[in-house]
């Protein structure tokens, strides 16, 4: 499954890249792309693991930068 989500609060391309690299490390994540230009996260994971990966991505986002938010 692949879905895109708005990401609020990212203020530079390096921050987007940092978030992308860390989300890609989540177990079960097949791919993650964070676009600074569009402020979107495109997340790919198996259907049965998608919600768990998304939950971990949201928690990781808050941990990296508390003002960032993945809008579900």
PDB file of N, H, CA, C and O in Angstrom:
ATOM      1  N   UNK A   1       0.846  -1.170   0.000  1.00  0.00           N
ATOM      2  CA  UNK A   1       0.000   0.000   0.000  1.00  0.00           C
ATOM      3  C   UNK A   1       0.891   1.233   0.000  1.00  0.00           C
ATOM      4  O   UNK A   1       1.922   1.277   0.672  1.00  0.00           O
ATOM      5  N   UNK A   2       0.475   2.225  -0.762  1.00  0.00           N
ATOM      6  H   UNK A   2      -0.363   2.189  -1.308  1.00  0.00           H
ATOM      7  CA  UNK A   2       1.188   3.498  -0.813  1.00  0.00           C
ATOM      8  C   UNK A   2       0.173   4.615  -0.621  1.00  0.00           C
ATOM      9  O   UNK A   2      -0.855   4.660  -1.296  1.00  0.00           O
ATOM     10  N   UNK A   3       0.478   5.521   0.316  1.00  0.00           N
ATOM     11  H   UNK A   3       1.313   5.484   0.865  1.00  0.00           H
ATOM     12  CA  UNK A   3      -0.389   6.674   0.569  1.00  0.00           C
ATOM     13  C   UNK A   3       0.474   7.901   0.813  1.00  0.00           C
ATOM     14  O   UNK A   3       1.633   7.803   1.217  1.00  0.00           O
ATOM     15  N   UNK A   4      -0.126   9.064   0.553  1.00  0.00           N
ATOM     16  H   UNK A   4      -1.067   9.143   0.224  1.00  0.00           H
ATOM     17  CA  UNK A   4       0.562  10.338   0.799  1.00  0.00           C
ATOM     18  C   UNK A   4      -0.157  11.107   1.894  1.00  0.00           C
ATOM     19  O   UNK A   4      -1.379  11.038   2.031  1.00  0.00           O
ATOM     20  N   UNK A   5       0.634  11.844   2.673  1.00  0.00           N
ATOM     21  H   UNK A   5       1.627  11.899   2.561  1.00  0.00           H
ATOM     22  CA  UNK A   5       0.123  12.618   3.792  1.00  0.00           C
ATOM     23  C   UNK A   5       0.800  13.980   3.821  1.00  0.00           C
ATOM     24  O   UNK A   5       1.972  14.103   3.467  1.00  0.00           O
ATOM     25  N   UNK A   6       0.068  14.992   4.238  1.00  0.00           N
ATOM     26  H   UNK A   6      -0.885  14.892   4.525  1.00  0.00           H
ATOM     27  CA  UNK A   6       0.649  16.318   4.420  1.00  0.00           C
ATOM     28  C   UNK A   6       1.538  16.292   5.661  1.00  0.00           C
ATOM     29  O   UNK A   6       1.212  15.654   6.662  1.00  0.00           O
ATOM     30  N   UNK A   7       2.660  16.993   5.578  1.00  0.00           N
ATOM     31  H   UNK A   7       2.925  17.511   4.765  1.00  0.00           H
ATOM     32  CA  UNK A   7       3.551  17.141   6.728  1.00  0.00           C
ATOM     33  C   UNK A   7       3.653  18.630   7.031  1.00  0.00           C
ATOM     34  O   UNK A   7       4.105  19.412   6.195  1.00  0.00           O
ATOM     35  N   UNK A   8       3.233  19.012   8.221  1.00  0.00           N
ATOM     36  H   UNK A   8       2.866  18.377   8.900  1.00  0.00           H
ATOM     37  CA  UNK A   8       3.280  20.422   8.623  1.00  0.00           C
ATOM     38  C   UNK A   8       4.518  20.692   9.455  1.00  0.00           C
ATOM     39  O   UNK A   8       4.939  19.856  10.255  1.00  0.00           O
ATOM     40  N   UNK A   9       5.099  21.869   9.259  1.00  0.00           N
ATOM     41  H   UNK A   9       4.757  22.548   8.610  1.00  0.00           H
ATOM     42  CA  UNK A   9       6.157  22.335  10.138  1.00  0.00           C
ATOM     43  C   UNK A   9       7.578  22.186   9.630  1.00  0.00           C
ATOM     44  O   UNK A   9       8.496  22.739  10.234  1.00  0.00           O
ATOM     45  N   UNK A  10       7.794  21.460   8.540  1.00  0.00           N
ATOM     46  H   UNK A  10       7.048  21.010   8.049  1.00  0.00           H
ATOM     47  CA  UNK A  10       9.161  21.300   8.042  1.00  0.00           C
ATOM     48  C   UNK A  10       9.592  22.620   7.414  1.00  0.00           C
ATOM     49  O   UNK A  10       8.892  23.178   6.569  1.00  0.00           O
ATOM     50  N   UNK A  11      10.757  23.112   7.840  1.00  0.00           N
ATOM     51  H   UNK A  11      11.325  22.659   8.527  1.00  0.00           H
ATOM     52  CA  UNK A  11      11.153  24.443   7.387  1.00  0.00           C
ATOM     53  C   UNK A  11      12.387  24.477   6.498  1.00  0.00           C
ATOM     54  O   UNK A  11      12.857  25.559   6.147  1.00  0.00           O
ATOM     55  N   UNK A  12      12.927  23.310   6.124  1.00  0.00           N
ATOM     56  H   UNK A  12      12.545  22.431   6.410  1.00  0.00           H
ATOM     57  CA  UNK A  12      14.062  23.323   5.194  1.00  0.00           C
ATOM     58  C   UNK A  12      14.207  21.958   4.523  1.00  0.00           C
ATOM     59  O   UNK A  12      13.748  20.951   5.063  1.00  0.00           O
ATOM     60  N   UNK A  13      14.842  21.917   3.348  1.00  0.00           N
ATOM     61  H   UNK A  13      15.215  22.735   2.910  1.00  0.00           H
ATOM     62  CA  UNK A  13      15.027  20.648   2.645  1.00  0.00           C
ATOM     63  C   UNK A  13      15.856  19.635   3.434  1.00  0.00           C
ATOM     64  O   UNK A  13      15.607  18.433   3.345  1.00  0.00           O
ATOM     65  N   UNK A  14      16.829  20.103   4.195  1.00  0.00           N
ATOM     66  H   UNK A  14      17.031  21.079   4.267  1.00  0.00           H
ATOM     67  CA  UNK A  14      17.640  19.178   4.996  1.00  0.00           C
ATOM     68  C   UNK A  14      16.804  18.493   6.068  1.00  0.00           C
ATOM     69  O   UNK A  14      17.006  17.316   6.367  1.00  0.00           O
ATOM     70  N   UNK A  15      15.872  19.232   6.639  1.00  0.00           N
ATOM     71  H   UNK A  15      15.708  20.188   6.396  1.00  0.00           H
ATOM     72  CA  UNK A  15      14.969  18.645   7.641  1.00  0.00           C
ATOM     73  C   UNK A  15      14.089  17.567   6.999  1.00  0.00           C
ATOM     74  O   UNK A  15      13.866  16.510   7.589  1.00  0.00           O
ATOM     75  N   UNK A  16      13.599  17.835   5.805  1.00  0.00           N
ATOM     76  H   UNK A  16      13.780  18.693   5.325  1.00  0.00           H
ATOM     77  CA  UNK A  16      12.786  16.850   5.086  1.00  0.00           C
ATOM     78  C   UNK A  16      13.605  15.592   4.819  1.00  0.00           C
ATOM     79  O   UNK A  16      13.104  14.479   4.977  1.00  0.00           O
ATOM     80  N   UNK A  17      14.852  15.763   4.418  1.00  0.00           N
ATOM     81  H   UNK A  17      15.259  16.667   4.289  1.00  0.00           H
ATOM     82  CA  UNK A  17      15.723  14.621   4.148  1.00  0.00           C
ATOM     83  C   UNK A  17      16.002  13.821   5.419  1.00  0.00           C
ATOM     84  O   UNK A  17      16.044  12.592   5.386  1.00  0.00           O
ATOM     85  N   UNK A  18      16.192  14.526   6.545  1.00  0.00           N
ATOM     86  H   UNK A  18      16.157  15.525   6.572  1.00  0.00           H
ATOM     87  CA  UNK A  18      16.429  13.856   7.828  1.00  0.00           C
ATOM     88  C   UNK A  18      15.219  13.008   8.208  1.00  0.00           C
ATOM     89  O   UNK A  18      15.366  11.865   8.641  1.00  0.00           O
ATOM     90  N   UNK A  19      14.035  13.567   8.047  1.00  0.00           N
ATOM     91  H   UNK A  19      13.916  14.495   7.695  1.00  0.00           H
ATOM     92  CA  UNK A  19      12.820  12.828   8.367  1.00  0.00           C
ATOM     93  C   UNK A  19      12.690  11.611   7.454  1.00  0.00           C
ATOM     94  O   UNK A  19      12.378  10.514   7.917  1.00  0.00           O
ATOM     95  N   UNK A  20      12.926  11.803   6.179  1.00  0.00           N
ATOM     96  H   UNK A  20      13.179  12.694   5.803  1.00  0.00           H
ATOM     97  CA  UNK A  20      12.836  10.710   5.214  1.00  0.00           C
ATOM     98  C   UNK A  20      13.778   9.563   5.583  1.00  0.00           C
ATOM     99  O   UNK A  20      13.358   8.407   5.624  1.00  0.00           O
ATOM    100  N   UNK A  21      15.035   9.871   5.848  1.00  0.00           N
ATOM    101  H   UNK A  21      15.376  10.810   5.815  1.00  0.00           H
ATOM    102  CA  UNK A  21      16.021   8.837   6.202  1.00  0.00           C
ATOM    103  C   UNK A  21      15.588   8.049   7.437  1.00  0.00           C
ATOM    104  O   UNK A  21      15.738   6.828   7.482  1.00  0.00           O
ATOM    105  N   UNK A  22      15.061   8.739   8.421  1.00  0.00           N
ATOM    106  H   UNK A  22      14.940   9.731   8.384  1.00  0.00           H
ATOM    107  CA  UNK A  22      14.673   8.061   9.662  1.00  0.00           C
ATOM    108  C   UNK A  22      13.413   7.226   9.493  1.00  0.00           C
ATOM    109  O   UNK A  22      13.317   6.141  10.067  1.00  0.00           O
ATOM    110  N   UNK A  23      12.458   7.698   8.731  1.00  0.00           N
ATOM    111  H   UNK A  23      12.535   8.579   8.264  1.00  0.00           H
ATOM    112  CA  UNK A  23      11.246   6.904   8.493  1.00  0.00           C
ATOM    113  C   UNK A  23      11.590   5.650   7.690  1.00  0.00           C
ATOM    114  O   UNK A  23      11.007   4.592   7.927  1.00  0.00           O
ATOM    115  N   UNK A  24      12.509   5.750   6.759  1.00  0.00           N
ATOM    116  H   UNK A  24      12.982   6.609   6.566  1.00  0.00           H
ATOM    117  CA  UNK A  24      12.905   4.591   5.958  1.00  0.00           C
ATOM    118  C   UNK A  24      13.505   3.475   6.813  1.00  0.00           C
ATOM    119  O   UNK A  24      13.517   2.320   6.387  1.00  0.00           O
ATOM    120  N   UNK A  25      13.994   3.791   7.993  1.00  0.00           N
ATOM    121  H   UNK A  25      13.984   4.729   8.339  1.00  0.00           H
ATOM    122  CA  UNK A  25      14.590   2.795   8.889  1.00  0.00           C
ATOM    123  C   UNK A  25      13.550   2.026   9.709  1.00  0.00           C
ATOM    124  O   UNK A  25      13.889   1.039  10.361  1.00  0.00           O
ATOM    125  N   UNK A  26      12.304   2.462   9.683  1.00  0.00           N
ATOM    126  H   UNK A  26      12.028   3.264   9.153  1.00  0.00           H
ATOM    127  CA  UNK A  26      11.253   1.792  10.456  1.00  0.00           C
ATOM    128  C   UNK A  26      11.017   0.402   9.874  1.00  0.00           C
ATOM    129  O   UNK A  26      10.847   0.239   8.666  1.00  0.00           O
ATOM    130  N   UNK A  27      11.009  -0.587  10.749  1.00  0.00           N
ATOM    131  H   UNK A  27      11.146  -0.455  11.731  1.00  0.00           H
ATOM    132  CA  UNK A  27      10.773  -1.964  10.322  1.00  0.00           C
ATOM    133  C   UNK A  27       9.393  -2.067   9.662  1.00  0.00           C
ATOM    134  O   UNK A  27       8.387  -1.646  10.234  1.00  0.00           O
ATOM    135  N   UNK A  28       9.362  -2.621   8.474  1.00  0.00           N
ATOM    136  H   UNK A  28      10.179  -2.962   8.010  1.00  0.00           H
ATOM    137  CA  UNK A  28       8.115  -2.778   7.735  1.00  0.00           C
ATOM    138  C   UNK A  28       7.911  -1.699   6.684  1.00  0.00           C
ATOM    139  O   UNK A  28       7.052  -1.836   5.812  1.00  0.00           O
ATOM    140  N   UNK A  29       8.690  -0.627   6.757  1.00  0.00           N
ATOM    141  H   UNK A  29       9.388  -0.516   7.465  1.00  0.00           H
ATOM    142  CA  UNK A  29       8.604   0.440   5.768  1.00  0.00           C
ATOM    143  C   UNK A  29       9.322  -0.014   4.505  1.00  0.00           C
ATOM    144  O   UNK A  29      10.510  -0.334   4.545  1.00  0.00           O
ATOM    145  N   UNK A  30       8.607  -0.042   3.388  1.00  0.00           N
ATOM    146  H   UNK A  30       7.642   0.219   3.357  1.00  0.00           H
ATOM    147  CA  UNK A  30       9.220  -0.412   2.115  1.00  0.00           C
ATOM    148  C   UNK A  30       9.857   0.805   1.449  1.00  0.00           C
ATOM    149  O   UNK A  30      10.904   0.690   0.812  1.00  0.00           O
ATOM    150  N   UNK A  31       9.226   1.969   1.596  1.00  0.00           N
ATOM    151  H   UNK A  31       8.376   2.062   2.114  1.00  0.00           H
ATOM    152  CA  UNK A  31       9.783   3.197   1.044  1.00  0.00           C
ATOM    153  C   UNK A  31       9.101   4.385   1.707  1.00  0.00           C
ATOM    154  O   UNK A  31       7.943   4.314   2.121  1.00  0.00           O
ATOM    155  N   UNK A  32       9.844   5.467   1.793  1.00  0.00           N
ATOM    156  H   UNK A  32      10.784   5.525   1.456  1.00  0.00           H
ATOM    157  CA  UNK A  32       9.306   6.727   2.309  1.00  0.00           C
ATOM    158  C   UNK A  32       9.996   7.863   1.566  1.00  0.00           C
ATOM    159  O   UNK A  32      11.218   7.878   1.420  1.00  0.00           O
ATOM    160  N   UNK A  33       9.199   8.804   1.105  1.00  0.00           N
ATOM    161  H   UNK A  33       8.206   8.792   1.224  1.00  0.00           H
ATOM    162  CA  UNK A  33       9.734   9.986   0.427  1.00  0.00           C
ATOM    163  C   UNK A  33       9.080  11.202   1.073  1.00  0.00           C
ATOM    164  O   UNK A  33       7.854  11.294   1.146  1.00  0.00           O
ATOM    165  N   UNK A  34       9.903  12.128   1.537  1.00  0.00           N
ATOM    166  H   UNK A  34      10.899  12.053   1.477  1.00  0.00           H
ATOM    167  CA  UNK A  34       9.410  13.378   2.106  1.00  0.00           C
ATOM    168  C   UNK A  34       9.816  14.495   1.158  1.00  0.00           C
ATOM    169  O   UNK A  34      11.002  14.723   0.921  1.00  0.00           O
ATOM    170  N   UNK A  35       8.828  15.183   0.624  1.00  0.00           N
ATOM    171  H   UNK A  35       7.864  14.998   0.817  1.00  0.00           H
ATOM    172  CA  UNK A  35       9.084  16.281  -0.301  1.00  0.00           C
ATOM    173  C   UNK A  35       8.931  17.613   0.418  1.00  0.00           C
ATOM    174  O   UNK A  35       7.852  17.943   0.911  1.00  0.00           O
ATOM    175  N   UNK A  36      10.014  18.370   0.473  1.00  0.00           N
ATOM    176  H   UNK A  36      10.890  18.101   0.072  1.00  0.00           H
ATOM    177  CA  UNK A  36       9.944  19.708   1.065  1.00  0.00           C
ATOM    178  C   UNK A  36       9.101  20.634   0.195  1.00  0.00           C
ATOM    179  O   UNK A  36       8.362  21.474   0.709  1.00  0.00           O
ATOM    180  N   UNK A  37       9.214  20.478  -1.120  1.00  0.00           N
ATOM    181  H   UNK A  37       9.814  19.796  -1.537  1.00  0.00           H
ATOM    182  CA  UNK A  37       8.496  21.354  -2.049  1.00  0.00           C
ATOM    183  C   UNK A  37       6.983  21.245  -1.892  1.00  0.00           C
ATOM    184  O   UNK A  37       6.273  22.248  -1.960  1.00  0.00           O
ATOM    185  N   UNK A  38       6.495  20.027  -1.683  1.00  0.00           N
ATOM    186  H   UNK A  38       7.072  19.212  -1.627  1.00  0.00           H
ATOM    187  CA  UNK A  38       5.046  19.825  -1.568  1.00  0.00           C
ATOM    188  C   UNK A  38       4.582  19.607  -0.137  1.00  0.00           C
ATOM    189  O   UNK A  38       3.382  19.545   0.131  1.00  0.00           O
ATOM    190  N   UNK A  39       5.556  19.488   0.800  1.00  0.00           N
ATOM    191  H   UNK A  39       6.531  19.539   0.582  1.00  0.00           H
ATOM    192  CA  UNK A  39       5.247  19.205   2.209  1.00  0.00           C
ATOM    193  C   UNK A  39       4.424  17.926   2.350  1.00  0.00           C
ATOM    194  O   UNK A  39       3.435  17.880   3.081  1.00  0.00           O
ATOM    195  N   UNK A  40       4.859  16.885   1.630  1.00  0.00           N
ATOM    196  H   UNK A  40       5.663  16.922   1.037  1.00  0.00           H
ATOM    197  CA  UNK A  40       4.149  15.607   1.660  1.00  0.00           C
ATOM    198  C   UNK A  40       5.094  14.462   1.974  1.00  0.00           C
ATOM    199  O   UNK A  40       6.266  14.463   1.594  1.00  0.00           O
ATOM    200  N   UNK A  41       4.541  13.484   2.683  1.00  0.00           N
ATOM    201  H   UNK A  41       3.590  13.483   2.991  1.00  0.00           H
ATOM    202  CA  UNK A  41       5.194  12.207   2.927  1.00  0.00           C
ATOM    203  C   UNK A  41       4.460  11.171   2.098  1.00  0.00           C
ATOM    204  O   UNK A  41       3.240  11.040   2.199  1.00  0.00           O
ATOM    205  N   UNK A  42       5.194  10.434   1.278  1.00  0.00           N
ATOM    206  H   UNK A  42       6.185  10.539   1.195  1.00  0.00           H
ATOM    207  CA  UNK A  42       4.625   9.284   0.586  1.00  0.00           C
ATOM    208  C   UNK A  42       5.224   8.065   1.247  1.00  0.00           C
ATOM    209  O   UNK A  42       6.439   7.869   1.249  1.00  0.00           O
ATOM    210  N   UNK A  43       4.349   7.248   1.809  1.00  0.00           N
ATOM    211  H   UNK A  43       3.361   7.407   1.808  1.00  0.00           H
ATOM    212  CA  UNK A  43       4.756   6.101   2.617  1.00  0.00           C
ATOM    213  C   UNK A  43       4.277   4.826   1.950  1.00  0.00           C
ATOM    214  O   UNK A  43       3.134   4.738   1.500  1.00  0.00           O
ATOM    215  N   UNK A  44       5.165   3.833   1.890  1.00  0.00           N
ATOM    216  H   UNK A  44       6.093   3.905   2.255  1.00  0.00           H
ATOM    217  CA  UNK A  44       4.798   2.546   1.318  1.00  0.00           C
ATOM    218  C   UNK A  44       5.154   1.436   2.290  1.00  0.00           C
ATOM    219  O   UNK A  44       6.267   1.376   2.812  1.00  0.00           O
ATOM    220  N   UNK A  45       4.178   0.551   2.526  1.00  0.00           N
ATOM    221  H   UNK A  45       3.273   0.600   2.102  1.00  0.00           H
ATOM    222  CA  UNK A  45       4.365  -0.605   3.406  1.00  0.00           C
ATOM    223  C   UNK A  45       3.313  -1.645   3.051  1.00  0.00           C
ATOM    224  O   UNK A  45       2.315  -1.334   2.401  1.00  0.00           O
ATOM    225  N   UNK A  46       3.540  -2.873   3.479  1.00  0.00           N
ATOM    226  H   UNK A  46       4.351  -3.126   4.007  1.00  0.00           H
ATOM    227  CA  UNK A  46       2.541  -3.919   3.260  1.00  0.00           C
ATOM    228  C   UNK A  46       1.224  -3.510   3.902  1.00  0.00           C
ATOM    229  O   UNK A  46       1.209  -2.839   4.934  1.00  0.00           O
ATOM    230  N   UNK A  47       0.124  -3.917   3.287  1.00  0.00           N
ATOM    231  H   UNK A  47       0.137  -4.462   2.448  1.00  0.00           H
ATOM    232  CA  UNK A  47      -1.202  -3.546   3.785  1.00  0.00           C
ATOM    233  C   UNK A  47      -1.384  -3.879   5.261  1.00  0.00           C
ATOM    234  O   UNK A  47      -1.915  -3.070   6.021  1.00  0.00           O
ATOM    235  N   UNK A  48      -0.941  -5.074   5.669  1.00  0.00           N
ATOM    236  H   UNK A  48      -0.509  -5.732   5.052  1.00  0.00           H
ATOM    237  CA  UNK A  48      -1.168  -5.504   7.050  1.00  0.00           C
ATOM    238  C   UNK A  48      -0.254  -4.791   8.053  1.00  0.00           C
ATOM    239  O   UNK A  48      -0.499  -4.858   9.258  1.00  0.00           O
ATOM    240  N   UNK A  49       0.793  -4.113   7.575  1.00  0.00           N
ATOM    241  H   UNK A  49       0.992  -4.059   6.596  1.00  0.00           H
ATOM    242  CA  UNK A  49       1.712  -3.411   8.466  1.00  0.00           C
ATOM    243  C   UNK A  49       1.606  -1.895   8.332  1.00  0.00           C
ATOM    244  O   UNK A  49       2.254  -1.160   9.078  1.00  0.00           O
ATOM    245  N   UNK A  50       0.802  -1.426   7.398  1.00  0.00           N
ATOM    246  H   UNK A  50       0.276  -2.023   6.792  1.00  0.00           H
ATOM    247  CA  UNK A  50       0.800  -0.009   7.061  1.00  0.00           C
ATOM    248  C   UNK A  50       0.474   0.879   8.261  1.00  0.00           C
ATOM    249  O   UNK A  50       1.202   1.837   8.521  1.00  0.00           O
ATOM    250  N   UNK A  51      -0.588   0.592   8.989  1.00  0.00           N
ATOM    251  H   UNK A  51      -1.179  -0.185   8.778  1.00  0.00           H
ATOM    252  CA  UNK A  51      -0.999   1.445  10.116  1.00  0.00           C
ATOM    253  C   UNK A  51       0.065   1.479  11.204  1.00  0.00           C
ATOM    254  O   UNK A  51       0.307   2.527  11.802  1.00  0.00           O
ATOM    255  N   UNK A  52       0.701   0.340  11.465  1.00  0.00           N
ATOM    256  H   UNK A  52       0.504  -0.512  10.980  1.00  0.00           H
ATOM    257  CA  UNK A  52       1.767   0.295  12.475  1.00  0.00           C
ATOM    258  C   UNK A  52       2.952   1.156  12.033  1.00  0.00           C
ATOM    259  O   UNK A  52       3.510   1.902  12.837  1.00  0.00           O
ATOM    260  N   UNK A  53       3.337   1.054  10.760  1.00  0.00           N
ATOM    261  H   UNK A  53       2.884   0.448  10.107  1.00  0.00           H
ATOM    262  CA  UNK A  53       4.439   1.859  10.238  1.00  0.00           C
ATOM    263  C   UNK A  53       4.075   3.342  10.296  1.00  0.00           C
ATOM    264  O   UNK A  53       4.905   4.172  10.667  1.00  0.00           O
ATOM    265  N   UNK A  54       2.841   3.674   9.932  1.00  0.00           N
ATOM    266  H   UNK A  54       2.167   3.000   9.631  1.00  0.00           H
ATOM    267  CA  UNK A  54       2.396   5.068   9.980  1.00  0.00           C
ATOM    268  C   UNK A  54       2.409   5.598  11.416  1.00  0.00           C
ATOM    269  O   UNK A  54       2.847   6.724  11.656  1.00  0.00           O
ATOM    270  N   UNK A  55       1.935   4.798  12.367  1.00  0.00           N
ATOM    271  H   UNK A  55       1.579   3.883  12.172  1.00  0.00           H
ATOM    272  CA  UNK A  55       1.967   5.205  13.776  1.00  0.00           C
ATOM    273  C   UNK A  55       3.408   5.487  14.231  1.00  0.00           C
ATOM    274  O   UNK A  55       3.672   6.481  14.907  1.00  0.00           O
ATOM    275  N   UNK A  56       4.325   4.604  13.852  1.00  0.00           N
ATOM    276  H   UNK A  56       4.111   3.796  13.302  1.00  0.00           H
ATOM    277  CA  UNK A  56       5.723   4.799  14.230  1.00  0.00           C
ATOM    278  C   UNK A  56       6.307   6.031  13.544  1.00  0.00           C
ATOM    279  O   UNK A  56       7.101   6.756  14.144  1.00  0.00           O
ATOM    280  N   UNK A  57       5.921   6.272  12.295  1.00  0.00           N
ATOM    281  H   UNK A  57       5.276   5.683  11.807  1.00  0.00           H
ATOM    282  CA  UNK A  57       6.402   7.455  11.575  1.00  0.00           C
ATOM    283  C   UNK A  57       5.907   8.730  12.257  1.00  0.00           C
ATOM    284  O   UNK A  57       6.657   9.699  12.379  1.00  0.00           O
ATOM    285  N   UNK A  58       4.666   8.736  12.697  1.00  0.00           N
ATOM    286  H   UNK A  58       4.057   7.949  12.598  1.00  0.00           H
ATOM    287  CA  UNK A  58       4.117   9.904  13.400  1.00  0.00           C
ATOM    288  C   UNK A  58       4.850  10.141  14.721  1.00  0.00           C
ATOM    289  O   UNK A  58       5.196  11.275  15.051  1.00  0.00           O
ATOM    290  N   UNK A  59       5.083   9.070  15.470  1.00  0.00           N
ATOM    291  H   UNK A  59       4.801   8.148  15.202  1.00  0.00           H
ATOM    292  CA  UNK A  59       5.798   9.189  16.748  1.00  0.00           C
ATOM    293  C   UNK A  59       7.236   9.666  16.525  1.00  0.00           C
ATOM    294  O   UNK A  59       7.740  10.509  17.267  1.00  0.00           O
ATOM    295  N   UNK A  60       7.880   9.125  15.512  1.00  0.00           N
ATOM    296  H   UNK A  60       7.471   8.440  14.909  1.00  0.00           H
ATOM    297  CA  UNK A  60       9.244   9.529  15.194  1.00  0.00           C
ATOM    298  C   UNK A  60       9.299  10.992  14.789  1.00  0.00           C
ATOM    299  O   UNK A  60      10.225  11.710  15.163  1.00  0.00           O
ATOM    300  N   UNK A  61       8.323  11.427  14.036  1.00  0.00           N
ATOM    301  H   UNK A  61       7.570  10.843  13.732  1.00  0.00           H
ATOM    302  CA  UNK A  61       8.263  12.821  13.594  1.00  0.00           C
ATOM    303  C   UNK A  61       8.181  13.749  14.798  1.00  0.00           C
ATOM    304  O   UNK A  61       8.905  14.743  14.865  1.00  0.00           O
ATOM    305  N   UNK A  62       7.298  13.432  15.755  1.00  0.00           N
ATOM    306  H   UNK A  62       6.710  12.625  15.701  1.00  0.00           H
ATOM    307  CA  UNK A  62       7.171  14.249  16.970  1.00  0.00           C
ATOM    308  C   UNK A  62       8.460  14.232  17.793  1.00  0.00           C
ATOM    309  O   UNK A  62       8.823  15.232  18.412  1.00  0.00           O
ATOM    310  N   UNK A  63       9.147  13.086  17.795  1.00  0.00           N
ATOM    311  H   UNK A  63       8.852  12.273  17.293  1.00  0.00           H
ATOM    312  CA  UNK A  63      10.385  12.979  18.559  1.00  0.00           C
ATOM    313  C   UNK A  63      11.495  13.820  17.926  1.00  0.00           C
ATOM    314  O   UNK A  63      12.229  14.507  18.635  1.00  0.00           O
ATOM    315  N   UNK A  64      11.621  13.771  16.601  1.00  0.00           N
ATOM    316  H   UNK A  64      11.024  13.212  16.025  1.00  0.00           H
ATOM    317  CA  UNK A  64      12.678  14.524  15.918  1.00  0.00           C
ATOM    318  C   UNK A  64      12.481  16.028  16.070  1.00  0.00           C
ATOM    319  O   UNK A  64      13.418  16.765  16.376  1.00  0.00           O
ATOM    320  N   UNK A  65      11.255  16.464  15.853  1.00  0.00           N
ATOM    321  H   UNK A  65      10.493  15.866  15.605  1.00  0.00           H
ATOM    322  CA  UNK A  65      10.922  17.888  15.929  1.00  0.00           C
ATOM    323  C   UNK A  65       9.480  18.015  16.404  1.00  0.00           C
ATOM    324  O   UNK A  65       8.559  17.754  15.630  1.00  0.00           O
ATOM    325  N   UNK A  66       9.261  18.405  17.647  1.00  0.00           N
ATOM    326  H   UNK A  66      10.008  18.617  18.277  1.00  0.00           H
ATOM    327  CA  UNK A  66       7.903  18.448  18.202  1.00  0.00           C
ATOM    328  C   UNK A  66       6.913  19.308  17.414  1.00  0.00           C
ATOM    329  O   UNK A  66       5.706  19.082  17.500  1.00  0.00           O
ATOM    330  N   UNK A  67       7.397  20.283  16.653  1.00  0.00           N
ATOM    331  H   UNK A  67       8.377  20.466  16.583  1.00  0.00           H
ATOM    332  CA  UNK A  67       6.462  21.133  15.901  1.00  0.00           C
ATOM    333  C   UNK A  67       6.046  20.530  14.554  1.00  0.00           C
ATOM    334  O   UNK A  67       5.170  21.074  13.881  1.00  0.00           O
ATOM    335  N   UNK A  68       6.653  19.436  14.163  1.00  0.00           N
ATOM    336  H   UNK A  68       7.365  18.995  14.710  1.00  0.00           H
ATOM    337  CA  UNK A  68       6.267  18.772  12.910  1.00  0.00           C
ATOM    338  C   UNK A  68       5.049  17.899  13.161  1.00  0.00           C
ATOM    339  O   UNK A  68       4.834  17.416  14.273  1.00  0.00           O
ATOM    340  N   UNK A  69       4.256  17.704  12.117  1.00  0.00           N
ATOM    341  H   UNK A  69       4.431  18.096  11.214  1.00  0.00           H
ATOM    342  CA  UNK A  69       3.063  16.866  12.250  1.00  0.00           C
ATOM    343  C   UNK A  69       2.723  16.217  10.915  1.00  0.00           C
ATOM    344  O   UNK A  69       2.656  16.886   9.884  1.00  0.00           O
ATOM    345  N   UNK A  70       2.510  14.906  10.948  1.00  0.00           N
ATOM    346  H   UNK A  70       2.564  14.362  11.786  1.00  0.00           H
ATOM    347  CA  UNK A  70       1.981  14.198   9.788  1.00  0.00           C
ATOM    348  C   UNK A  70       0.476  14.247   9.927  1.00  0.00           C
ATOM    349  O   UNK A  70      -0.074  13.765  10.916  1.00  0.00           O
ATOM    350  N   UNK A  71      -0.199  14.830   8.937  1.00  0.00           N
ATOM    351  H   UNK A  71       0.248  15.222   8.134  1.00  0.00           H
ATOM    352  CA  UNK A  71      -1.650  14.984   8.980  1.00  0.00           C
ATOM    353  C   UNK A  71      -2.268  13.741   8.355  1.00  0.00           C
ATOM    354  O   UNK A  71      -2.047  13.446   7.181  1.00  0.00           O
ATOM    355  N   UNK A  72      -3.045  13.016   9.155  1.00  0.00           N
ATOM    356  H   UNK A  72      -3.225  13.255  10.109  1.00  0.00           H
ATOM    357  CA  UNK A  72      -3.667  11.777   8.689  1.00  0.00           C
ATOM    358  C   UNK A  72      -4.997  12.037   8.040  1.00  0.00           C
ATOM    359  O   UNK A  72      -5.658  11.101   7.590  1.00  0.00           O
TER     360      UNK A  72
END
